Amino acid sequence: MEENKEMECISVLLKNSTLYREFLLEREEILKHKWIESEKRDMILALKKRFLIG
């Protein structure tokens, strides 16, 4: 039981740390970039398909 409280306390400290917040911001930026690149790829594939078939 005391171990659970200790783990919870550590978890709260991590979530409030500057380093963890910076990590989350960096992760969000990476995911955004991946999404943009995926959209570009899909658009290019759609254009290729349209011009090759159409």
mmCIF file of the N, C-alpha and C atoms, coordinates in Angstrom:
data_MODEL
# 
_entry.id   MODEL 
# 
loop_
_atom_site.group_PDB 
_atom_site.id 
_atom_site.type_symbol 
_atom_site.label_atom_id 
_atom_site.label_alt_id 
_atom_site.label_comp_id 
_atom_site.label_asym_id 
_atom_site.label_entity_id 
_atom_site.label_seq_id 
_atom_site.pdbx_PDB_ins_code 
_atom_site.Cartn_x 
_atom_site.Cartn_y 
_atom_site.Cartn_z 
_atom_site.occupancy 
_atom_site.B_iso_or_equiv 
_atom_site.pdbx_formal_charge 
_atom_site.auth_seq_id 
_atom_site.auth_comp_id 
_atom_site.auth_asym_id 
_atom_site.auth_atom_id 
_atom_site.pdbx_PDB_model_num 
ATOM 1   N N  . MET A 1 1  ? 0.825  -1.192 0.000   1.00 0.00 ? 1  MET A N  1 
ATOM 2   C CA . MET A 1 1  ? 0.000  0.000  0.000   1.00 0.00 ? 1  MET A CA 1 
ATOM 3   C C  . MET A 1 1  ? 0.871  1.259  0.000   1.00 0.00 ? 1  MET A C  1 
ATOM 4   N N  . GLU A 1 2  ? 1.891  1.267  0.834   1.00 0.00 ? 2  GLU A N  1 
ATOM 5   C CA . GLU A 1 2  ? 2.795  2.415  0.890   1.00 0.00 ? 2  GLU A CA 1 
ATOM 6   C C  . GLU A 1 2  ? 3.568  2.543  -0.421  1.00 0.00 ? 2  GLU A C  1 
ATOM 7   N N  . GLU A 1 3  ? 3.850  1.413  -1.033  1.00 0.00 ? 3  GLU A N  1 
ATOM 8   C CA . GLU A 1 3  ? 4.562  1.415  -2.314  1.00 0.00 ? 3  GLU A CA 1 
ATOM 9   C C  . GLU A 1 3  ? 3.719  2.090  -3.398  1.00 0.00 ? 3  GLU A C  1 
ATOM 10  N N  . ASN A 1 4  ? 2.412  1.862  -3.388  1.00 0.00 ? 4  ASN A N  1 
ATOM 11  C CA . ASN A 1 4  ? 1.515  2.506  -4.354  1.00 0.00 ? 4  ASN A CA 1 
ATOM 12  C C  . ASN A 1 4  ? 1.523  4.019  -4.194  1.00 0.00 ? 4  ASN A C  1 
ATOM 13  N N  . LYS A 1 5  ? 1.517  4.497  -2.952  1.00 0.00 ? 5  LYS A N  1 
ATOM 14  C CA . LYS A 1 5  ? 1.556  5.940  -2.709  1.00 0.00 ? 5  LYS A CA 1 
ATOM 15  C C  . LYS A 1 5  ? 2.870  6.525  -3.215  1.00 0.00 ? 5  LYS A C  1 
ATOM 16  N N  . GLU A 1 6  ? 3.936  5.788  -3.002  1.00 0.00 ? 6  GLU A N  1 
ATOM 17  C CA . GLU A 1 6  ? 5.252  6.245  -3.455  1.00 0.00 ? 6  GLU A CA 1 
ATOM 18  C C  . GLU A 1 6  ? 5.287  6.330  -4.982  1.00 0.00 ? 6  GLU A C  1 
ATOM 19  N N  . MET A 1 7  ? 4.762  5.323  -5.646  1.00 0.00 ? 7  MET A N  1 
ATOM 20  C CA . MET A 1 7  ? 4.726  5.327  -7.111  1.00 0.00 ? 7  MET A CA 1 
ATOM 21  C C  . MET A 1 7  ? 3.844  6.465  -7.622  1.00 0.00 ? 7  MET A C  1 
ATOM 22  N N  . GLU A 1 8  ? 2.738  6.705  -6.954  1.00 0.00 ? 8  GLU A N  1 
ATOM 23  C CA . GLU A 1 8  ? 1.840  7.789  -7.346  1.00 0.00 ? 8  GLU A CA 1 
ATOM 24  C C  . GLU A 1 8  ? 2.537  9.142  -7.188  1.00 0.00 ? 8  GLU A C  1 
ATOM 25  N N  . CYS A 1 9  ? 3.273  9.302  -6.113  1.00 0.00 ? 9  CYS A N  1 
ATOM 26  C CA . CYS A 1 9  ? 4.012  10.537 -5.864  1.00 0.00 ? 9  CYS A CA 1 
ATOM 27  C C  . CYS A 1 9  ? 5.068  10.753 -6.948  1.00 0.00 ? 9  CYS A C  1 
ATOM 28  N N  . ILE A 1 10 ? 5.781  9.704  -7.304  1.00 0.00 ? 10 ILE A N  1 
ATOM 29  C CA . ILE A 1 10 ? 6.792  9.786  -8.363  1.00 0.00 ? 10 ILE A CA 1 
ATOM 30  C C  . ILE A 1 10 ? 6.129  10.146 -9.683  1.00 0.00 ? 10 ILE A C  1 
ATOM 31  N N  . SER A 1 11 ? 4.992  9.546  -9.951  1.00 0.00 ? 11 SER A N  1 
ATOM 32  C CA . SER A 1 11 ? 4.258  9.823  -11.184 1.00 0.00 ? 11 SER A CA 1 
ATOM 33  C C  . SER A 1 11 ? 3.843  11.292 -11.258 1.00 0.00 ? 11 SER A C  1 
ATOM 34  N N  . VAL A 1 12 ? 3.352  11.841 -10.168 1.00 0.00 ? 12 VAL A N  1 
ATOM 35  C CA . VAL A 1 12 ? 2.945  13.249 -10.124 1.00 0.00 ? 12 VAL A CA 1 
ATOM 36  C C  . VAL A 1 12 ? 4.155  14.147 -10.348 1.00 0.00 ? 12 VAL A C  1 
ATOM 37  N N  . LEU A 1 13 ? 5.270  13.824 -9.727  1.00 0.00 ? 13 LEU A N  1 
ATOM 38  C CA . LEU A 1 13 ? 6.488  14.619 -9.906  1.00 0.00 ? 13 LEU A CA 1 
ATOM 39  C C  . LEU A 1 13 ? 6.944  14.609 -11.358 1.00 0.00 ? 13 LEU A C  1 
ATOM 40  N N  . LEU A 1 14 ? 6.896  13.442 -11.975 1.00 0.00 ? 14 LEU A N  1 
ATOM 41  C CA . LEU A 1 14 ? 7.303  13.348 -13.377 1.00 0.00 ? 14 LEU A CA 1 
ATOM 42  C C  . LEU A 1 14 ? 6.401  14.180 -14.278 1.00 0.00 ? 14 LEU A C  1 
ATOM 43  N N  . LYS A 1 15 ? 5.116  14.074 -14.062 1.00 0.00 ? 15 LYS A N  1 
ATOM 44  C CA . LYS A 1 15 ? 4.164  14.801 -14.906 1.00 0.00 ? 15 LYS A CA 1 
ATOM 45  C C  . LYS A 1 15 ? 4.306  16.308 -14.758 1.00 0.00 ? 15 LYS A C  1 
ATOM 46  N N  . ASN A 1 16 ? 4.746  16.762 -13.604 1.00 0.00 ? 16 ASN A N  1 
ATOM 47  C CA . ASN A 1 16 ? 4.907  18.196 -13.367 1.00 0.00 ? 16 ASN A CA 1 
ATOM 48  C C  . ASN A 1 16 ? 6.301  18.701 -13.721 1.00 0.00 ? 16 ASN A C  1 
ATOM 49  N N  . SER A 1 17 ? 7.190  17.830 -14.096 1.00 0.00 ? 17 SER A N  1 
ATOM 50  C CA . SER A 1 17 ? 8.556  18.258 -14.375 1.00 0.00 ? 17 SER A CA 1 
ATOM 51  C C  . SER A 1 17 ? 8.650  18.956 -15.728 1.00 0.00 ? 17 SER A C  1 
ATOM 52  N N  . THR A 1 18 ? 9.565  19.887 -15.811 1.00 0.00 ? 18 THR A N  1 
ATOM 53  C CA . THR A 1 18 ? 9.793  20.633 -17.046 1.00 0.00 ? 18 THR A CA 1 
ATOM 54  C C  . THR A 1 18 ? 10.276 19.700 -18.145 1.00 0.00 ? 18 THR A C  1 
ATOM 55  N N  . LEU A 1 19 ? 11.149 18.798 -17.801 1.00 0.00 ? 19 LEU A N  1 
ATOM 56  C CA . LEU A 1 19 ? 11.692 17.864 -18.784 1.00 0.00 ? 19 LEU A CA 1 
ATOM 57  C C  . LEU A 1 19 ? 10.583 17.026 -19.414 1.00 0.00 ? 19 LEU A C  1 
ATOM 58  N N  . TYR A 1 20 ? 9.667  16.543 -18.597 1.00 0.00 ? 20 TYR A N  1 
ATOM 59  C CA . TYR A 1 20 ? 8.563  15.732 -19.109 1.00 0.00 ? 20 TYR A CA 1 
ATOM 60  C C  . TYR A 1 20 ? 7.659  16.560 -20.016 1.00 0.00 ? 20 TYR A C  1 
ATOM 61  N N  . ARG A 1 21 ? 7.385  17.807 -19.624 1.00 0.00 ? 21 ARG A N  1 
ATOM 62  C CA . ARG A 1 21 ? 6.554  18.672 -20.464 1.00 0.00 ? 21 ARG A CA 1 
ATOM 63  C C  . ARG A 1 21 ? 7.240  18.954 -21.798 1.00 0.00 ? 21 ARG A C  1 
ATOM 64  N N  . GLU A 1 22 ? 8.554  19.160 -21.765 1.00 0.00 ? 22 GLU A N  1 
ATOM 65  C CA . GLU A 1 22 ? 9.293  19.374 -23.009 1.00 0.00 ? 22 GLU A CA 1 
ATOM 66  C C  . GLU A 1 22 ? 9.242  18.130 -23.889 1.00 0.00 ? 22 GLU A C  1 
ATOM 67  N N  . PHE A 1 23 ? 9.349  16.972 -23.258 1.00 0.00 ? 23 PHE A N  1 
ATOM 68  C CA . PHE A 1 23 ? 9.245  15.714 -23.989 1.00 0.00 ? 23 PHE A CA 1 
ATOM 69  C C  . PHE A 1 23 ? 7.887  15.611 -24.681 1.00 0.00 ? 23 PHE A C  1 
ATOM 70  N N  . LEU A 1 24 ? 6.819  15.945 -23.967 1.00 0.00 ? 24 LEU A N  1 
ATOM 71  C CA . LEU A 1 24 ? 5.476  15.868 -24.546 1.00 0.00 ? 24 LEU A CA 1 
ATOM 72  C C  . LEU A 1 24 ? 5.314  16.834 -25.712 1.00 0.00 ? 24 LEU A C  1 
ATOM 73  N N  . LEU A 1 25 ? 5.859  18.044 -25.582 1.00 0.00 ? 25 LEU A N  1 
ATOM 74  C CA . LEU A 1 25 ? 5.784  19.015 -26.676 1.00 0.00 ? 25 LEU A CA 1 
ATOM 75  C C  . LEU A 1 25 ? 6.550  18.518 -27.897 1.00 0.00 ? 25 LEU A C  1 
ATOM 76  N N  . GLU A 1 26 ? 7.725  17.955 -27.662 1.00 0.00 ? 26 GLU A N  1 
ATOM 77  C CA . GLU A 1 26 ? 8.535  17.426 -28.762 1.00 0.00 ? 26 GLU A CA 1 
ATOM 78  C C  . GLU A 1 26 ? 7.812  16.265 -29.438 1.00 0.00 ? 26 GLU A C  1 
ATOM 79  N N  . ARG A 1 27 ? 7.217  15.410 -28.647 1.00 0.00 ? 27 ARG A N  1 
ATOM 80  C CA . ARG A 1 27 ? 6.472  14.264 -29.175 1.00 0.00 ? 27 ARG A CA 1 
ATOM 81  C C  . ARG A 1 27 ? 5.297  14.736 -30.031 1.00 0.00 ? 27 ARG A C  1 
ATOM 82  N N  . GLU A 1 28 ? 4.596  15.756 -29.549 1.00 0.00 ? 28 GLU A N  1 
ATOM 83  C CA . GLU A 1 28 ? 3.468  16.307 -30.297 1.00 0.00 ? 28 GLU A CA 1 
ATOM 84  C C  . GLU A 1 28 ? 3.939  16.875 -31.638 1.00 0.00 ? 28 GLU A C  1 
ATOM 85  N N  . GLU A 1 29 ? 5.066  17.559 -31.631 1.00 0.00 ? 29 GLU A N  1 
ATOM 86  C CA . GLU A 1 29 ? 5.617  18.133 -32.859 1.00 0.00 ? 29 GLU A CA 1 
ATOM 87  C C  . GLU A 1 29 ? 5.988  17.030 -33.856 1.00 0.00 ? 29 GLU A C  1 
ATOM 88  N N  . ILE A 1 30 ? 6.576  15.960 -33.367 1.00 0.00 ? 30 ILE A N  1 
ATOM 89  C CA . ILE A 1 30 ? 6.951  14.829 -34.226 1.00 0.00 ? 30 ILE A CA 1 
ATOM 90  C C  . ILE A 1 30 ? 5.707  14.189 -34.840 1.00 0.00 ? 30 ILE A C  1 
ATOM 91  N N  . LEU A 1 31 ? 4.685  13.977 -34.026 1.00 0.00 ? 31 LEU A N  1 
ATOM 92  C CA . LEU A 1 31 ? 3.450  13.370 -34.534 1.00 0.00 ? 31 LEU A CA 1 
ATOM 93  C C  . LEU A 1 31 ? 2.775  14.263 -35.569 1.00 0.00 ? 31 LEU A C  1 
ATOM 94  N N  . LYS A 1 32 ? 2.815  15.584 -35.347 1.00 0.00 ? 32 LYS A N  1 
ATOM 95  C CA . LYS A 1 32 ? 2.250  16.524 -36.313 1.00 0.00 ? 32 LYS A CA 1 
ATOM 96  C C  . LYS A 1 32 ? 2.995  16.430 -37.642 1.00 0.00 ? 32 LYS A C  1 
ATOM 97  N N  . HIS A 1 33 ? 4.314  16.374 -37.560 1.00 0.00 ? 33 HIS A N  1 
ATOM 98  C CA . HIS A 1 33 ? 5.143  16.282 -38.764 1.00 0.00 ? 33 HIS A CA 1 
ATOM 99  C C  . HIS A 1 33 ? 4.845  14.978 -39.521 1.00 0.00 ? 33 HIS A C  1 
ATOM 100 N N  . LYS A 1 34 ? 4.726  13.882 -38.784 1.00 0.00 ? 34 LYS A N  1 
ATOM 101 C CA . LYS A 1 34 ? 4.412  12.602 -39.419 1.00 0.00 ? 34 LYS A CA 1 
ATOM 102 C C  . LYS A 1 34 ? 3.061  12.662 -40.121 1.00 0.00 ? 34 LYS A C  1 
ATOM 103 N N  . TRP A 1 35 ? 2.085  13.319 -39.505 1.00 0.00 ? 35 TRP A N  1 
ATOM 104 C CA . TRP A 1 35 ? 0.762  13.437 -40.102 1.00 0.00 ? 35 TRP A CA 1 
ATOM 105 C C  . TRP A 1 35 ? 0.835  14.258 -41.391 1.00 0.00 ? 35 TRP A C  1 
ATOM 106 N N  . ILE A 1 36 ? 1.562  15.380 -41.347 1.00 0.00 ? 36 ILE A N  1 
ATOM 107 C CA . ILE A 1 36 ? 1.698  16.232 -42.539 1.00 0.00 ? 36 ILE A CA 1 
ATOM 108 C C  . ILE A 1 36 ? 2.355  15.458 -43.673 1.00 0.00 ? 36 ILE A C  1 
ATOM 109 N N  . GLU A 1 37 ? 3.426  14.734 -43.366 1.00 0.00 ? 37 GLU A N  1 
ATOM 110 C CA . GLU A 1 37 ? 4.120  13.953 -44.393 1.00 0.00 ? 37 GLU A CA 1 
ATOM 111 C C  . GLU A 1 37 ? 3.215  12.859 -44.955 1.00 0.00 ? 37 GLU A C  1 
ATOM 112 N N  . SER A 1 38 ? 2.408  12.271 -44.115 1.00 0.00 ? 38 SER A N  1 
ATOM 113 C CA . SER A 1 38 ? 1.469  11.244 -44.564 1.00 0.00 ? 38 SER A CA 1 
ATOM 114 C C  . SER A 1 38 ? 0.430  11.841 -45.518 1.00 0.00 ? 38 SER A C  1 
ATOM 115 N N  . GLU A 1 39 ? -0.067 13.023 -45.183 1.00 0.00 ? 39 GLU A N  1 
ATOM 116 C CA . GLU A 1 39 ? -1.033 13.698 -46.050 1.00 0.00 ? 39 GLU A CA 1 
ATOM 117 C C  . GLU A 1 39 ? -0.408 14.029 -47.402 1.00 0.00 ? 39 GLU A C  1 
ATOM 118 N N  . LYS A 1 40 ? 0.830  14.498 -47.385 1.00 0.00 ? 40 LYS A N  1 
ATOM 119 C CA . LYS A 1 40 ? 1.533  14.808 -48.639 1.00 0.00 ? 40 LYS A CA 1 
ATOM 120 C C  . LYS A 1 40 ? 1.660  13.556 -49.499 1.00 0.00 ? 40 LYS A C  1 
ATOM 121 N N  . ARG A 1 41 ? 2.071  12.457 -48.852 1.00 0.00 ? 41 ARG A N  1 
ATOM 122 C CA . ARG A 1 41 ? 2.248  11.198 -49.573 1.00 0.00 ? 41 ARG A CA 1 
ATOM 123 C C  . ARG A 1 41 ? 0.930  10.746 -50.200 1.00 0.00 ? 41 ARG A C  1 
ATOM 124 N N  . ASP A 1 42 ? -0.145 10.840 -49.441 1.00 0.00 ? 42 ASP A N  1 
ATOM 125 C CA . ASP A 1 42 ? -1.455 10.436 -49.956 1.00 0.00 ? 42 ASP A CA 1 
ATOM 126 C C  . ASP A 1 42 ? -1.879 11.300 -51.138 1.00 0.00 ? 42 ASP A C  1 
ATOM 127 N N  . MET A 1 43 ? -1.590 12.602 -51.056 1.00 0.00 ? 43 MET A N  1 
ATOM 128 C CA . MET A 1 43 ? -1.955 13.504 -52.140 1.00 0.00 ? 43 MET A CA 1 
ATOM 129 C C  . MET A 1 43 ? -1.149 13.180 -53.397 1.00 0.00 ? 43 MET A C  1 
ATOM 130 N N  . ILE A 1 44 ? 0.126  12.913 -53.232 1.00 0.00 ? 44 ILE A N  1 
ATOM 131 C CA . ILE A 1 44 ? 0.979  12.567 -54.373 1.00 0.00 ? 44 ILE A CA 1 
ATOM 132 C C  . ILE A 1 44 ? 0.497  11.277 -55.021 1.00 0.00 ? 44 ILE A C  1 
ATOM 133 N N  . LEU A 1 45 ? 0.178  10.283 -54.211 1.00 0.00 ? 45 LEU A N  1 
ATOM 134 C CA . LEU A 1 45 ? -0.312 9.015  -54.755 1.00 0.00 ? 45 LEU A CA 1 
ATOM 135 C C  . LEU A 1 45 ? -1.633 9.202  -55.499 1.00 0.00 ? 45 LEU A C  1 
ATOM 136 N N  . ALA A 1 46 ? -2.510 10.039 -54.959 1.00 0.00 ? 46 ALA A N  1 
ATOM 137 C CA . ALA A 1 46 ? -3.794 10.293 -55.621 1.00 0.00 ? 46 ALA A CA 1 
ATOM 138 C C  . ALA A 1 46 ? -3.579 10.989 -56.962 1.00 0.00 ? 46 ALA A C  1 
ATOM 139 N N  . LEU A 1 47 ? -2.656 11.946 -57.005 1.00 0.00 ? 47 LEU A N  1 
ATOM 140 C CA . LEU A 1 47 ? -2.375 12.645 -58.263 1.00 0.00 ? 47 LEU A CA 1 
ATOM 141 C C  . LEU A 1 47 ? -1.770 11.702 -59.298 1.00 0.00 ? 47 LEU A C  1 
ATOM 142 N N  . LYS A 1 48 ? -0.836 10.864 -58.861 1.00 0.00 ? 48 LYS A N  1 
ATOM 143 C CA . LYS A 1 48 ? -0.229 9.898  -59.788 1.00 0.00 ? 48 LYS A CA 1 
ATOM 144 C C  . LYS A 1 48 ? -1.292 8.967  -60.349 1.00 0.00 ? 48 LYS A C  1 
ATOM 145 N N  . LYS A 1 49 ? -2.154 8.485  -59.476 1.00 0.00 ? 49 LYS A N  1 
ATOM 146 C CA . LYS A 1 49 ? -3.212 7.574  -59.905 1.00 0.00 ? 49 LYS A CA 1 
ATOM 147 C C  . LYS A 1 49 ? -4.141 8.266  -60.904 1.00 0.00 ? 49 LYS A C  1 
ATOM 148 N N  . ARG A 1 50 ? -4.479 9.502  -60.630 1.00 0.00 ? 50 ARG A N  1 
ATOM 149 C CA . ARG A 1 50 ? -5.396 10.241 -61.502 1.00 0.00 ? 50 ARG A CA 1 
ATOM 150 C C  . ARG A 1 50 ? -4.794 10.450 -62.889 1.00 0.00 ? 50 ARG A C  1 
ATOM 151 N N  . PHE A 1 51 ? -3.526 10.822 -62.942 1.00 0.00 ? 51 PHE A N  1 
ATOM 152 C CA . PHE A 1 51 ? -2.910 11.099 -64.233 1.00 0.00 ? 51 PHE A CA 1 
ATOM 153 C C  . PHE A 1 51 ? -2.551 9.829  -64.999 1.00 0.00 ? 51 PHE A C  1 
ATOM 154 N N  . LEU A 1 52 ? -2.273 8.747  -64.284 1.00 0.00 ? 52 LEU A N  1 
ATOM 155 C CA . LEU A 1 52 ? -1.952 7.497  -64.964 1.00 0.00 ? 52 LEU A CA 1 
ATOM 156 C C  . LEU A 1 52 ? -3.214 6.811  -65.478 1.00 0.00 ? 52 LEU A C  1 
ATOM 157 N N  . ILE A 1 53 ? -4.291 6.920  -64.726 1.00 0.00 ? 53 ILE A N  1 
ATOM 158 C CA . ILE A 1 53 ? -5.538 6.259  -65.106 1.00 0.00 ? 53 ILE A CA 1 
ATOM 159 C C  . ILE A 1 53 ? -6.415 7.187  -65.935 1.00 0.00 ? 53 ILE A C  1 
ATOM 160 N N  . GLY A 1 54 ? -6.522 8.450  -65.501 1.00 0.00 ? 54 GLY A N  1 
ATOM 161 C CA . GLY A 1 54 ? -7.499 9.370  -65.990 1.00 0.00 ? 54 GLY A CA 1 
ATOM 162 C C  . GLY A 1 54 ? -7.258 9.990  -67.287 1.00 0.00 ? 54 GLY A C  1 
# 
